[in-house]
Amino acid sequence: MKKQLIMAVVFFTVIFAIGFINPAKAVEQSTQKSISILFDNGVDKTFEARQAKAQTQVSEWMSYDLVRVFARYAKAGYQAKLIEKRKDFSPQLDNYLLMVKVIEYRPGSKAARMMVGFGAGGVSLKVNYELSADGKKAILTNDDAVFSGREWINSARKLNENIAKAVTAKLDRK
């Protein structure tokens, strides 16, 4: 009988303690910095259909991947989400707008990459990004470019990691 009573007390003590720990985590998560990502594929009327399609594909992949890259920073207090229009951003405390624009995408030649190697037929990708707290005045502006002798996904991922590191460094100093 004593064993059962002790077991019941221990069980309810553990449940009671867990009840206090989880709300603390919920409060921790509510202080996360929210980053709204607005992605511009940079395609305009001067692009040929094939070039526009390729740059749109790269931009789409990059936008979703950037959210995944920021998910790795969740423990540091960052939560990213994609928005489609600038008006979808609402300036609030710890809510930031990250605007990313693909400036140039050159797919290179896959055949040259496979046959020659050594950077021949490499992919180049150039972006501009801007971070602001109020959606108007930029607190971080940067151009970044990557050249790779590998596939475009590697270039896009590298740029996304560079963007996440720069934004994190800027917001941590704030």
N, C-alpha and C positions, 0 to 999 in steps of 0.2 A: 504494500500500500504506500509506504514511504517513497519507494522508487518511482511509482507512478506519479505521485504528487511532485516530486523533484523534477521528473521529466516534463510534466505539464508546465511547471514554473519556468524551466529553461526554454521550452518551446515558445511560450507566450512572451518571454523576455526577448528572445531573438526576433520574433515577429514585430514586437513593439519597437525594437532598435531599427529594424529595416524600414519601418514606417517613418522614422525620423530621418533616415539617410536619404531616401528617395526624394522627398520634398526639397532637401538641400541641393540635390543635383538639379532639380527643376529650376530652382532659383539661380543656380550657376548658369544654366543654359539660357535663361532669359536675359543675361547680361552679355550674350554673344553679339559680336558685330555682324551686321547683316550687309552683304555686298550684292547689290543688284547689278547684273551684268547685261549690258546692251551691246550686242554684236552687230557690226556693219560689215557685210561681205565685200564692199568696195566695188561692186560691179556697176558699171554705167553703160550708156548707149554705145560707147566706142568699142566695147568688147565684142569679139566674134562669139557666136553661139557656143562653140566648143570651149573657148577660154572662160566664158561666163559660167558655164556649167561646172567646169573644174574648180573654179574659185569659189563658187557657191557651195560645192560639196566640201571643200576644205574648211570653209568658214563654219558650216553647220557642224561638222565633226569637232572643230576647235571649240565652239561655243559650249557644246555638251561636255567635252572633255575638261574644259576650264572649271566647270562646276565640280566635276569629279576630283580635279587637282585640289581645289579649295576644300573639299571634304576631308582631305588629309590634315588640314589645318583646324579641324573642328575642335580638337583638344585645346588649341591655342585661343579659341573663342571666335572662330569665323564660320559663317554660314552663308553660302552663295546661292543665288537663284537667278535664272534667266528671265529677262523681261523683253517684250517685243517692241514697245514704244517708250519714248522718253517720259511721256505723261504717266506711265505705270509706276514711276519712281516717286516715292513720297519722302521728302527730307524729314528726318527725325534724328534723335540722338542715337549714335552708333549705327546709323544706316548710311551706307555709302553707295555711290553710283560709279561703276567702272565701265567706261565706254571703250570698246576695242574695235579697231578698223583694220581690215586687211588692205595694205597699201599695194603690195605686189606679190604675185604668186607665179613662179616659173617652174613647171613640172619637170623640166629637163628631159632626158631621154633614158627610158628604162633599158633599152637595148645597149646603150653606151655604158650604163652603170654595170650591166651584167657582163658584157664582153671585154671592156677595157678596164673598168674599175679606176682606182686612184683618183676619185673625184670627178671623172669624166661623166657628163650627163647628169650632174648633180641637181638637186632640188633647191630652189631658193625661195624663201618666204620672208616677207617684211610686214610688220604691223606697227601701228601707233596705238597707244592706250593712254587714257586719262582717268584719273580718280578724283572724285569730288565728294564733298560732304553734303553740299546743298544743291547739287545738280547744276551749278553755275560756275563757281570759281574752282579751278583745278588745284588740288594740293599735290598732285603728282602727274607729270606728263613725260612720256618717254617714247622713243622709236626703238625698235629692236628688230634684228634680222638674223636669220640662220641660213647657212648653206650646208647641205648634207649630201654625201654620196650614197645615202640610203633612201628609203621611201619617204614620201611626204608626211606620213604619220609621225615619223621620228622628228621631223622639223617642227611640226605643229605642237607635239608634246613638249619639246624643248622650250618653245616660245611660251607655252602655257605655264610651265614651271618657272620660267624667268619672270613672268607677270606676277604669279602668286608670291614669289620671293620678294619682289620689289614692293608690292602692296603690303605684304606682311611687315617688311622692314619699316615702311613709312608709318603704318598704323601703330606699330609697337613703340615708335619714337614719340608718337603723339600723346 
